Amino acid sequence: MKYNFDLELVNNNSLLLMLEQIKRNSVILEFGPANGRLTKYLKQQLNCDVYLAEIDEEAGKEALQYGKDLVVGDVENMEWFDRYGDLRFDYILFADVLEHLRNPKTVLAKSKLLLKQNGSVIISVPNMGHNSVLIDLMNNRLNYTNVGLLDNTHIHFFTQESLENMIKECDLYPCKRFGTYCEAGKTEIPNSIYDVEGISPEFWNSRKYGSVYQFVYELKKGKEYITEEQNLLNPYYNSFWAQIYKDNGTGMNEEHADKRFLNLGAANHRMGISVEPDCTTLRFDPINTSAVIKVNCFSVRHGESEEVITDFGCNAEHRFDNIYVFETGDPMFLFNTEQIRQFEQPEIIVDYDILCADSLLIKKMNTIVDVLNEKAVQTETRHAEEETALKEEIEKLREENSKIRKKYDELKSESVQKNNTEKFRLKK
């Protein structure tokens, strides 16, 4: 009874996505119903006739109370085809089943023969290409779990490309593509995007299909039967956002922060932030990772007027004119709103570009800047030392020159005295 769970219809999960594609009063073949959590909803809420194929006899009998008929056995032995061969179904469901089969392509292709002309096969499979799996592999780990992506009963694994290839080889055609999403660090695999040395978190956040937990596809047996196409499968899970904190007298806290998701492909980011009368300090985080930020303009807008804000703080490691380099993963700008609150219904406008969002690259950049600064200091110190040495040398030369001048004057004085003495002697 490993998969005896209640059906969760609150969150955006694979079963909910599958249910949303099914019409009322349909005839359905459901593979792997386990204890019947999906079967129950199909019968009681959608009034569907559901035929079942389940390897676990005890679980299958529990599901049968909501079904029309049950075949117990390994689905790869095809007893279900012998039993249901004369029936035609509106929907055939494989909810997290194909990954448990040695030859899922054979079963999927065979099931197509039992579809009505306009029927659909709806499948969900876990994504072996999920970031959390690859992070463990890159750390030389592969630990199976009781449930989830590396369920210890999985014997076949899918990535987006391998799934598409199998569907194509079965002569089936996707009409709808969906996904469920979960970031690394929030799955049943205990790791995070910071766990691979030498690879930045941004690589994992921007990796194609890296946060797709399950693929959910609705398939038709011919292109001619596709009347509606939907591709809601997002290759890139949005893990980047700006965040706004306001101190309204109780301090700044995450619970009341305003999160605004970012499209890193956009050339420019501009947003307005309202400033309430009791807001004493406003903190703006332009992105939730290390970044190089170009501030085009920070301004306060009130009515039809807009005035540039020049007085603000930040935690950037380096600044070059209007470009700020944040090595910290939590970059921020701070605004004291005392002057801003004097306007009627003021709004802070932030206009900026994200030039780079890669912590490793920024770390290297900062290292280079530090080296250059150190070399500049060394050069300046060397020049200062050379200048001091030169001044000392000049001073020595001056002293020598002074001595020579003094000696010259002494010799000249002696010569004059000698000449005067000689002249006096000759006169005598």
Salt bridges, closest charged atoms under 4 A:
ASP49 OD1 - LYS43 NZ 3.94
GLU57 OE2 - LYS61 NZ 3.14
ASP69 OD1 - ARG83 NH1 3.05
ASP90 OD1 - LYS116 NZ 3.15
GLU99 OE2 - HIS100 NE2 3.95
GLU99 OE2 - HIS154 NE2 3.94
ASP136 OD1 - ARG141 NH2 2.94
ASP151 OD1 - LYS2 NZ 2.80
ASP151 OD2 - HIS154 NE2 3.89
GLU164 OE2 - ARG177 NE 2.80
GLU169 OE1 - LYS105 NZ 3.17
GLU183 OE2 - LYS186 NZ 3.41
GLU218 OE1 - LYS176 NZ 3.90
GLU228 OE1 - LYS176 NZ 3.85
ASP258 OD2 - ARG260 NE 2.98
GLU276 OE2 - LYS246 NZ 3.20
ASP285 OD2 - ARG283 NH2 2.83
GLU306 OE2 - ARG270 NH2 3.74
GLU307 OE2 - HIS302 NE2 3.06
ASP330 OD2 - ARG283 NH2 2.97
GLU347 OE1 - ARG301 NH2 2.82
ASP351 OD2 - ARG270 NH1 3.25
ASP370 OD1 - HIS318 NE2 3.61
GLU387 OE2 - LYS391 NZ 3.54
GLU395 OE1 - ARG398 NH1 3.93
GLU422 OE2 - ARG425 NH2 2.36
